[in-house]
Amino acid sequence: MKNIRWKRVLLTTGLATLAILIVVTAYREWQVKTQGWCVRFSANGSRKVLYGDDCWK
């Protein structure tokens, strides 16, 4: 059997996870800027649709 280099496996897995998180975050920011809407939920269960810069407030 070949010796598995666990440090390489863990490093690759960690970097792949980090890359996925960065891509998802960038996509969400792009989506809000181009499509211009988001939904904010309140503690009482209500929701409010926000547009443009209000999404970031």
PDB file of N, H, CA, C and O in Angstrom:
ATOM      1  N   MET A   1       0.833  -1.187   0.000  1.00  0.00           N
ATOM      2  CA  MET A   1       0.000   0.000   0.000  1.00  0.00           C
ATOM      3  C   MET A   1       0.875   1.246   0.000  1.00  0.00           C
ATOM      4  O   MET A   1       1.955   1.289   0.589  1.00  0.00           O
ATOM      5  N   LYS A   2       0.364   2.238  -0.677  1.00  0.00           N
ATOM      6  H   LYS A   2      -0.513   2.203  -1.155  1.00  0.00           H
ATOM      7  CA  LYS A   2       1.105   3.495  -0.706  1.00  0.00           C
ATOM      8  C   LYS A   2       0.855   4.265   0.570  1.00  0.00           C
ATOM      9  O   LYS A   2      -0.216   4.184   1.173  1.00  0.00           O
ATOM     10  N   ASN A   3       1.849   4.998   0.959  1.00  0.00           N
ATOM     11  H   ASN A   3       2.718   5.063   0.470  1.00  0.00           H
ATOM     12  CA  ASN A   3       1.732   5.819   2.158  1.00  0.00           C
ATOM     13  C   ASN A   3       0.992   7.107   1.798  1.00  0.00           C
ATOM     14  O   ASN A   3       1.435   7.861   0.931  1.00  0.00           O
ATOM     15  N   ILE A   4      -0.130   7.353   2.462  1.00  0.00           N
ATOM     16  H   ILE A   4      -0.489   6.741   3.166  1.00  0.00           H
ATOM     17  CA  ILE A   4      -0.907   8.569   2.207  1.00  0.00           C
ATOM     18  C   ILE A   4      -0.279   9.716   2.994  1.00  0.00           C
ATOM     19  O   ILE A   4       0.017   9.584   4.182  1.00  0.00           O
ATOM     20  N   ARG A   5      -0.087  10.815   2.326  1.00  0.00           N
ATOM     21  H   ARG A   5      -0.327  10.922   1.361  1.00  0.00           H
ATOM     22  CA  ARG A   5       0.479  11.983   2.997  1.00  0.00           C
ATOM     23  C   ARG A   5      -0.679  12.815   3.534  1.00  0.00           C
ATOM     24  O   ARG A   5      -1.278  13.605   2.804  1.00  0.00           O
ATOM     25  N   TRP A   6      -0.987  12.634   4.805  1.00  0.00           N
ATOM     26  H   TRP A   6      -0.501  11.992   5.398  1.00  0.00           H
ATOM     27  CA  TRP A   6      -2.158  13.249   5.417  1.00  0.00           C
ATOM     28  C   TRP A   6      -2.083  14.763   5.425  1.00  0.00           C
ATOM     29  O   TRP A   6      -3.112  15.429   5.305  1.00  0.00           O
ATOM     30  N   LYS A   7      -0.910  15.314   5.560  1.00  0.00           N
ATOM     31  H   LYS A   7      -0.074  14.773   5.657  1.00  0.00           H
ATOM     32  CA  LYS A   7      -0.791  16.776   5.551  1.00  0.00           C
ATOM     33  C   LYS A   7      -1.231  17.337   4.203  1.00  0.00           C
ATOM     34  O   LYS A   7      -1.905  18.366   4.146  1.00  0.00           O
ATOM     35  N   ARG A   8      -0.858  16.672   3.132  1.00  0.00           N
ATOM     36  H   ARG A   8      -0.310  15.836   3.178  1.00  0.00           H
ATOM     37  CA  ARG A   8      -1.247  17.122   1.798  1.00  0.00           C
ATOM     38  C   ARG A   8      -2.765  17.001   1.604  1.00  0.00           C
ATOM     39  O   ARG A   8      -3.396  17.892   1.034  1.00  0.00           O
ATOM     40  N   VAL A   9      -3.338  15.904   2.078  1.00  0.00           N
ATOM     41  H   VAL A   9      -2.826  15.180   2.540  1.00  0.00           H
ATOM     42  CA  VAL A   9      -4.789  15.704   1.961  1.00  0.00           C
ATOM     43  C   VAL A   9      -5.536  16.775   2.744  1.00  0.00           C
ATOM     44  O   VAL A   9      -6.490  17.362   2.233  1.00  0.00           O
ATOM     45  N   LEU A  10      -5.118  17.034   3.964  1.00  0.00           N
ATOM     46  H   LEU A  10      -4.343  16.558   4.379  1.00  0.00           H
ATOM     47  CA  LEU A  10      -5.778  18.038   4.797  1.00  0.00           C
ATOM     48  C   LEU A  10      -5.609  19.441   4.226  1.00  0.00           C
ATOM     49  O   LEU A  10      -6.546  20.238   4.251  1.00  0.00           O
ATOM     50  N   LEU A  11      -4.441  19.742   3.722  1.00  0.00           N
ATOM     51  H   LEU A  11      -3.680  19.095   3.701  1.00  0.00           H
ATOM     52  CA  LEU A  11      -4.194  21.054   3.126  1.00  0.00           C
ATOM     53  C   LEU A  11      -5.054  21.252   1.878  1.00  0.00           C
ATOM     54  O   LEU A  11      -5.639  22.318   1.688  1.00  0.00           O
ATOM     55  N   THR A  12      -5.129  20.242   1.042  1.00  0.00           N
ATOM     56  H   THR A  12      -4.654  19.376   1.196  1.00  0.00           H
ATOM     57  CA  THR A  12      -5.941  20.329  -0.171  1.00  0.00           C
ATOM     58  C   THR A  12      -7.419  20.487   0.179  1.00  0.00           C
ATOM     59  O   THR A  12      -8.117  21.301  -0.425  1.00  0.00           O
ATOM     60  N   THR A  13      -7.894  19.716   1.146  1.00  0.00           N
ATOM     61  H   THR A  13      -7.327  19.054   1.636  1.00  0.00           H
ATOM     62  CA  THR A  13      -9.290  19.809   1.567  1.00  0.00           C
ATOM     63  C   THR A  13      -9.596  21.187   2.158  1.00  0.00           C
ATOM     64  O   THR A  13     -10.632  21.777   1.852  1.00  0.00           O
ATOM     65  N   GLY A  14      -8.717  21.691   2.986  1.00  0.00           N
ATOM     66  H   GLY A  14      -7.875  21.212   3.235  1.00  0.00           H
ATOM     67  CA  GLY A  14      -8.911  23.013   3.584  1.00  0.00           C
ATOM     68  C   GLY A  14      -8.922  24.121   2.548  1.00  0.00           C
ATOM     69  O   GLY A  14      -9.758  25.023   2.604  1.00  0.00           O
ATOM     70  N   LEU A  15      -7.995  24.054   1.604  1.00  0.00           N
ATOM     71  H   LEU A  15      -7.316  23.321   1.558  1.00  0.00           H
ATOM     72  CA  LEU A  15      -7.944  25.076   0.556  1.00  0.00           C
ATOM     73  C   LEU A  15      -9.163  25.007  -0.362  1.00  0.00           C
ATOM     74  O   LEU A  15      -9.670  26.040  -0.797  1.00  0.00           O
ATOM     75  N   ALA A  16      -9.629  23.806  -0.656  1.00  0.00           N
ATOM     76  H   ALA A  16      -9.217  22.966  -0.303  1.00  0.00           H
ATOM     77  CA  ALA A  16     -10.824  23.657  -1.489  1.00  0.00           C
ATOM     78  C   ALA A  16     -12.053  24.225  -0.776  1.00  0.00           C
ATOM     79  O   ALA A  16     -12.879  24.892  -1.400  1.00  0.00           O
ATOM     80  N   THR A  17     -12.173  23.968   0.510  1.00  0.00           N
ATOM     81  H   THR A  17     -11.502  23.426   1.017  1.00  0.00           H
ATOM     82  CA  THR A  17     -13.296  24.507   1.289  1.00  0.00           C
ATOM     83  C   THR A  17     -13.237  26.026   1.322  1.00  0.00           C
ATOM     84  O   THR A  17     -14.261  26.688   1.147  1.00  0.00           O
ATOM     85  N   LEU A  18     -12.074  26.578   1.542  1.00  0.00           N
ATOM     86  H   LEU A  18     -11.242  26.041   1.684  1.00  0.00           H
ATOM     87  CA  LEU A  18     -11.904  28.029   1.557  1.00  0.00           C
ATOM     88  C   LEU A  18     -12.248  28.638   0.201  1.00  0.00           C
ATOM     89  O   LEU A  18     -12.899  29.681   0.138  1.00  0.00           O
ATOM     90  N   ALA A  19     -11.817  27.999  -0.877  1.00  0.00           N
ATOM     91  H   ALA A  19     -11.288  27.152  -0.826  1.00  0.00           H
ATOM     92  CA  ALA A  19     -12.128  28.502  -2.214  1.00  0.00           C
ATOM     93  C   ALA A  19     -13.627  28.488  -2.477  1.00  0.00           C
ATOM     94  O   ALA A  19     -14.159  29.429  -3.065  1.00  0.00           O
ATOM     95  N   ILE A  20     -14.309  27.442  -2.052  1.00  0.00           N
ATOM     96  H   ILE A  20     -13.877  26.677  -1.574  1.00  0.00           H
ATOM     97  CA  ILE A  20     -15.763  27.364  -2.232  1.00  0.00           C
ATOM     98  C   ILE A  20     -16.455  28.481  -1.460  1.00  0.00           C
ATOM     99  O   ILE A  20     -17.365  29.120  -1.989  1.00  0.00           O
ATOM    100  N   LEU A  21     -16.047  28.726  -0.233  1.00  0.00           N
ATOM    101  H   LEU A  21     -15.308  28.207   0.197  1.00  0.00           H
ATOM    102  CA  LEU A  21     -16.649  29.797   0.565  1.00  0.00           C
ATOM    103  C   LEU A  21     -16.434  31.162  -0.087  1.00  0.00           C
ATOM    104  O   LEU A  21     -17.344  31.990  -0.096  1.00  0.00           O
ATOM    105  N   ILE A  22     -15.263  31.400  -0.621  1.00  0.00           N
ATOM    106  H   ILE A  22     -14.523  30.727  -0.614  1.00  0.00           H
ATOM    107  CA  ILE A  22     -14.972  32.678  -1.273  1.00  0.00           C
ATOM    108  C   ILE A  22     -15.831  32.850  -2.519  1.00  0.00           C
ATOM    109  O   ILE A  22     -16.365  33.932  -2.761  1.00  0.00           O
ATOM    110  N   VAL A  23     -15.966  31.793  -3.305  1.00  0.00           N
ATOM    111  H   VAL A  23     -15.532  30.914  -3.109  1.00  0.00           H
ATOM    112  CA  VAL A  23     -16.770  31.873  -4.525  1.00  0.00           C
ATOM    113  C   VAL A  23     -18.237  32.113  -4.192  1.00  0.00           C
ATOM    114  O   VAL A  23     -18.891  32.925  -4.846  1.00  0.00           O
ATOM    115  N   VAL A  24     -18.758  31.425  -3.196  1.00  0.00           N
ATOM    116  H   VAL A  24     -18.227  30.765  -2.665  1.00  0.00           H
ATOM    117  CA  VAL A  24     -20.160  31.601  -2.814  1.00  0.00           C
ATOM    118  C   VAL A  24     -20.403  33.016  -2.306  1.00  0.00           C
ATOM    119  O   VAL A  24     -21.410  33.629  -2.659  1.00  0.00           O
ATOM    120  N   THR A  25     -19.510  33.541  -1.491  1.00  0.00           N
ATOM    121  H   THR A  25     -18.692  33.043  -1.203  1.00  0.00           H
ATOM    122  CA  THR A  25     -19.659  34.906  -0.979  1.00  0.00           C
ATOM    123  C   THR A  25     -19.588  35.925  -2.109  1.00  0.00           C
ATOM    124  O   THR A  25     -20.390  36.858  -2.152  1.00  0.00           O
ATOM    125  N   ALA A  26     -18.647  35.757  -3.014  1.00  0.00           N
ATOM    126  H   ALA A  26     -17.996  34.999  -2.979  1.00  0.00           H
ATOM    127  CA  ALA A  26     -18.527  36.682  -4.143  1.00  0.00           C
ATOM    128  C   ALA A  26     -19.766  36.621  -5.032  1.00  0.00           C
ATOM    129  O   ALA A  26     -20.232  37.654  -5.514  1.00  0.00           O
ATOM    130  N   TYR A  27     -20.295  35.438  -5.248  1.00  0.00           N
ATOM    131  H   TYR A  27     -19.917  34.600  -4.856  1.00  0.00           H
ATOM    132  CA  TYR A  27     -21.497  35.291  -6.068  1.00  0.00           C
ATOM    133  C   TYR A  27     -22.681  35.983  -5.414  1.00  0.00           C
ATOM    134  O   TYR A  27     -23.468  36.642  -6.095  1.00  0.00           O
ATOM    135  N   ARG A  28     -22.817  35.840  -4.107  1.00  0.00           N
ATOM    136  H   ARG A  28     -22.178  35.304  -3.554  1.00  0.00           H
ATOM    137  CA  ARG A  28     -23.937  36.472  -3.395  1.00  0.00           C
ATOM    138  C   ARG A  28     -23.835  37.990  -3.482  1.00  0.00           C
ATOM    139  O   ARG A  28     -24.845  38.658  -3.701  1.00  0.00           O
ATOM    140  N   GLU A  29     -22.657  38.538  -3.317  1.00  0.00           N
ATOM    141  H   GLU A  29     -21.837  37.994  -3.138  1.00  0.00           H
ATOM    142  CA  GLU A  29     -22.489  39.990  -3.431  1.00  0.00           C
ATOM    143  C   GLU A  29     -22.799  40.452  -4.845  1.00  0.00           C
ATOM    144  O   GLU A  29     -23.450  41.482  -5.026  1.00  0.00           O
ATOM    145  N   TRP A  30     -22.347  39.714  -5.850  1.00  0.00           N
ATOM    146  H   TRP A  30     -21.819  38.877  -5.703  1.00  0.00           H
ATOM    147  CA  TRP A  30     -22.636  40.055  -7.236  1.00  0.00           C
ATOM    148  C   TRP A  30     -24.137  39.977  -7.507  1.00  0.00           C
ATOM    149  O   TRP A  30     -24.689  40.827  -8.207  1.00  0.00           O
ATOM    150  N   GLN A  31     -24.789  38.970  -6.959  1.00  0.00           N
ATOM    151  H   GLN A  31     -24.341  38.281  -6.391  1.00  0.00           H
ATOM    152  CA  GLN A  31     -26.226  38.792  -7.170  1.00  0.00           C
ATOM    153  C   GLN A  31     -27.004  39.974  -6.595  1.00  0.00           C
ATOM    154  O   GLN A  31     -27.929  40.471  -7.237  1.00  0.00           O
ATOM    155  N   VAL A  32     -26.651  40.421  -5.415  1.00  0.00           N
ATOM    156  H   VAL A  32     -25.900  40.017  -4.893  1.00  0.00           H
ATOM    157  CA  VAL A  32     -27.341  41.552  -4.796  1.00  0.00           C
ATOM    158  C   VAL A  32     -27.116  42.816  -5.608  1.00  0.00           C
ATOM    159  O   VAL A  32     -28.040  43.607  -5.796  1.00  0.00           O
ATOM    160  N   LYS A  33     -25.898  43.013  -6.089  1.00  0.00           N
ATOM    161  H   LYS A  33     -25.147  42.371  -5.936  1.00  0.00           H
ATOM    162  CA  LYS A  33     -25.598  44.231  -6.854  1.00  0.00           C
ATOM    163  C   LYS A  33     -26.281  44.243  -8.213  1.00  0.00           C
ATOM    164  O   LYS A  33     -26.762  45.288  -8.653  1.00  0.00           O
ATOM    165  N   THR A  34     -26.332  43.103  -8.881  1.00  0.00           N
ATOM    166  H   THR A  34     -25.942  42.254  -8.524  1.00  0.00           H
ATOM    167  CA  THR A  34     -26.893  43.081 -10.229  1.00  0.00           C
ATOM    168  C   THR A  34     -28.399  42.889 -10.236  1.00  0.00           C
ATOM    169  O   THR A  34     -29.100  43.514 -11.031  1.00  0.00           O
ATOM    170  N   GLN A  35     -28.901  42.037  -9.363  1.00  0.00           N
ATOM    171  H   GLN A  35     -28.331  41.530  -8.717  1.00  0.00           H
ATOM    172  CA  GLN A  35     -30.336  41.790  -9.334  1.00  0.00           C
ATOM    173  C   GLN A  35     -31.029  42.706  -8.334  1.00  0.00           C
ATOM    174  O   GLN A  35     -32.220  42.990  -8.465  1.00  0.00           O
ATOM    175  N   GLY A  36     -30.285  43.166  -7.340  1.00  0.00           N
ATOM    176  H   GLY A  36     -29.318  42.935  -7.234  1.00  0.00           H
ATOM    177  CA  GLY A  36     -30.724  44.223  -6.469  1.00  0.00           C
ATOM    178  C   GLY A  36     -31.796  43.907  -5.451  1.00  0.00           C
ATOM    179  O   GLY A  36     -32.589  44.786  -5.116  1.00  0.00           O
ATOM    180  N   TRP A  37     -31.852  42.683  -4.945  1.00  0.00           N
ATOM    181  H   TRP A  37     -31.207  41.968  -5.217  1.00  0.00           H
ATOM    182  CA  TRP A  37     -32.833  42.430  -3.901  1.00  0.00           C
ATOM    183  C   TRP A  37     -32.300  41.390  -2.922  1.00  0.00           C
ATOM    184  O   TRP A  37     -31.424  40.588  -3.248  1.00  0.00           O
ATOM    185  N   CYS A  38     -32.856  41.429  -1.711  1.00  0.00           N
ATOM    186  H   CYS A  38     -33.567  42.080  -1.446  1.00  0.00           H
ATOM    187  CA  CYS A  38     -32.567  40.430  -0.694  1.00  0.00           C
ATOM    188  C   CYS A  38     -33.750  40.401   0.269  1.00  0.00           C
ATOM    189  O   CYS A  38     -34.602  41.288   0.230  1.00  0.00           O
ATOM    190  N   VAL A  39     -33.806  39.412   1.114  1.00  0.00           N
ATOM    191  H   VAL A  39     -33.114  38.691   1.146  1.00  0.00           H
ATOM    192  CA  VAL A  39     -34.904  39.274   2.070  1.00  0.00           C
ATOM    193  C   VAL A  39     -34.315  39.287   3.471  1.00  0.00           C
ATOM    194  O   VAL A  39     -33.343  38.586   3.753  1.00  0.00           O
ATOM    195  N   ARG A  40     -34.910  40.091   4.348  1.00  0.00           N
ATOM    196  H   ARG A  40     -35.699  40.660   4.119  1.00  0.00           H
ATOM    197  CA  ARG A  40     -34.484  40.139   5.741  1.00  0.00           C
ATOM    198  C   ARG A  40     -35.620  39.619   6.608  1.00  0.00           C
ATOM    199  O   ARG A  40     -36.761  40.063   6.484  1.00  0.00           O
ATOM    200  N   PHE A  41     -35.306  38.685   7.478  1.00  0.00           N
ATOM    201  H   PHE A  41     -34.379  38.324   7.579  1.00  0.00           H
ATOM    202  CA  PHE A  41     -36.297  38.092   8.368  1.00  0.00           C
ATOM    203  C   PHE A  41     -36.171  38.692   9.756  1.00  0.00           C
ATOM    204  O   PHE A  41     -35.067  38.945  10.241  1.00  0.00           O
ATOM    205  N   SER A  42     -37.325  38.920  10.397  1.00  0.00           N
ATOM    206  H   SER A  42     -38.221  38.715  10.004  1.00  0.00           H
ATOM    207  CA  SER A  42     -37.360  39.466  11.756  1.00  0.00           C
ATOM    208  C   SER A  42     -37.620  38.349  12.752  1.00  0.00           C
ATOM    209  O   SER A  42     -38.009  37.243  12.378  1.00  0.00           O
ATOM    210  N   ALA A  43     -37.399  38.652  14.025  1.00  0.00           N
ATOM    211  H   ALA A  43     -37.083  39.551  14.329  1.00  0.00           H
ATOM    212  CA  ALA A  43     -37.593  37.663  15.083  1.00  0.00           C
ATOM    213  C   ALA A  43     -39.059  37.253  15.217  1.00  0.00           C
ATOM    214  O   ALA A  43     -39.349  36.139  15.653  1.00  0.00           O
ATOM    215  N   ASN A  44     -39.980  38.136  14.850  1.00  0.00           N
ATOM    216  H   ASN A  44     -39.744  39.041  14.497  1.00  0.00           H
ATOM    217  CA  ASN A  44     -41.402  37.803  14.988  1.00  0.00           C
ATOM    218  C   ASN A  44     -41.924  36.979  13.807  1.00  0.00           C
ATOM    219  O   ASN A  44     -43.116  36.674  13.753  1.00  0.00           O
ATOM    220  N   GLY A  45     -41.062  36.619  12.873  1.00  0.00           N
ATOM    221  H   GLY A  45     -40.094  36.867  12.917  1.00  0.00           H
ATOM    222  CA  GLY A  45     -41.439  35.773  11.754  1.00  0.00           C
ATOM    223  C   GLY A  45     -41.780  36.527  10.486  1.00  0.00           C
ATOM    224  O   GLY A  45     -42.020  35.911   9.447  1.00  0.00           O
ATOM    225  N   SER A  46     -41.805  37.843  10.550  1.00  0.00           N
ATOM    226  H   SER A  46     -41.610  38.343  11.393  1.00  0.00           H
ATOM    227  CA  SER A  46     -42.112  38.613   9.348  1.00  0.00           C
ATOM    228  C   SER A  46     -40.876  38.705   8.466  1.00  0.00           C
ATOM    229  O   SER A  46     -39.751  38.507   8.925  1.00  0.00           O
ATOM    230  N   ARG A  47     -41.100  39.002   7.218  1.00  0.00           N
ATOM    231  H   ARG A  47     -42.014  39.163   6.845  1.00  0.00           H
ATOM    232  CA  ARG A  47     -39.981  39.184   6.307  1.00  0.00           C
ATOM    233  C   ARG A  47     -40.186  40.444   5.488  1.00  0.00           C
ATOM    234  O   ARG A  47     -41.313  40.881   5.255  1.00  0.00           O
ATOM    235  N   LYS A  48     -39.069  41.016   5.056  1.00  0.00           N
ATOM    236  H   LYS A  48     -38.154  40.661   5.246  1.00  0.00           H
ATOM    237  CA  LYS A  48     -39.115  42.254   4.304  1.00  0.00           C
ATOM    238  C   LYS A  48     -38.163  42.134   3.126  1.00  0.00           C
ATOM    239  O   LYS A  48     -37.005  41.750   3.290  1.00  0.00           O
ATOM    240  N   VAL A  49     -38.649  42.460   1.949  1.00  0.00           N
ATOM    241  H   VAL A  49     -39.590  42.772   1.815  1.00  0.00           H
ATOM    242  CA  VAL A  49     -37.815  42.429   0.753  1.00  0.00           C
ATOM    243  C   VAL A  49     -37.137  43.784   0.626  1.00  0.00           C
ATOM    244  O   VAL A  49     -37.796  44.824   0.620  1.00  0.00           O
ATOM    245  N   LEU A  50     -35.814  43.759   0.523  1.00  0.00           N
ATOM    246  H   LEU A  50     -35.279  42.914   0.528  1.00  0.00           H
ATOM    247  CA  LEU A  50     -35.026  44.979   0.413  1.00  0.00           C
ATOM    248  C   LEU A  50     -34.392  45.039  -0.967  1.00  0.00           C
ATOM    249  O   LEU A  50     -34.172  44.012  -1.609  1.00  0.00           O
ATOM    250  N   TYR A  51     -34.104  46.242  -1.409  1.00  0.00           N
ATOM    251  H   TYR A  51     -34.283  47.076  -0.887  1.00  0.00           H
ATOM    252  CA  TYR A  51     -33.539  46.443  -2.734  1.00  0.00           C
ATOM    253  C   TYR A  51     -32.283  47.289  -2.667  1.00  0.00           C
ATOM    254  O   TYR A  51     -32.179  48.198  -1.844  1.00  0.00           O
ATOM    255  N   GLY A  52     -31.331  46.987  -3.533  1.00  0.00           N
ATOM    256  H   GLY A  52     -31.416  46.248  -4.202  1.00  0.00           H
ATOM    257  CA  GLY A  52     -30.120  47.798  -3.685  1.00  0.00           C
ATOM    258  C   GLY A  52     -29.275  47.876  -2.442  1.00  0.00           C
ATOM    259  O   GLY A  52     -28.977  46.859  -1.816  1.00  0.00           O
ATOM    260  N   ASP A  53     -28.881  49.104  -2.078  1.00  0.00           N
ATOM    261  H   ASP A  53     -29.122  49.930  -2.587  1.00  0.00           H
ATOM    262  CA  ASP A  53     -27.985  49.320  -0.941  1.00  0.00           C
ATOM    263  C   ASP A  53     -28.624  49.016   0.404  1.00  0.00           C
ATOM    264  O   ASP A  53     -27.913  48.837   1.392  1.00  0.00           O
ATOM    265  N   ASP A  54     -29.962  48.953   0.464  1.00  0.00           N
ATOM    266  H   ASP A  54     -30.539  49.098  -0.339  1.00  0.00           H
ATOM    267  CA  ASP A  54     -30.622  48.626   1.730  1.00  0.00           C
ATOM    268  C   ASP A  54     -30.280  47.221   2.203  1.00  0.00           C
ATOM    269  O   ASP A  54     -30.397  46.924   3.392  1.00  0.00           O
ATOM    270  N   CYS A  55     -29.860  46.357   1.293  1.00  0.00           N
ATOM    271  H   CYS A  55     -29.764  46.598   0.327  1.00  0.00           H
ATOM    272  CA  CYS A  55     -29.474  44.990   1.665  1.00  0.00           C
ATOM    273  C   CYS A  55     -28.268  44.978   2.595  1.00  0.00           C
ATOM    274  O   CYS A  55     -28.116  44.052   3.393  1.00  0.00           O
ATOM    275  N   TRP A  56     -27.416  45.981   2.508  1.00  0.00           N
ATOM    276  H   TRP A  56     -27.539  46.732   1.860  1.00  0.00           H
ATOM    277  CA  TRP A  56     -26.190  46.004   3.285  1.00  0.00           C
ATOM    278  C   TRP A  56     -26.294  46.801   4.556  1.00  0.00           C
ATOM    279  O   TRP A  56     -25.320  46.893   5.303  1.00  0.00           O
ATOM    280  N   LYS A  57     -27.456  47.387   4.830  1.00  0.00           N
ATOM    281  H   LYS A  57     -28.248  47.312   4.224  1.00  0.00           H
ATOM    282  CA  LYS A  57     -27.635  48.191   6.051  1.00  0.00           C
ATOM    283  C   LYS A  57     -28.017  47.316   7.213  1.00  0.00           C
ATOM    284  O   LYS A  57     -28.209  47.812   8.323  1.00  0.00           O
TER     285      LYS A  57
END
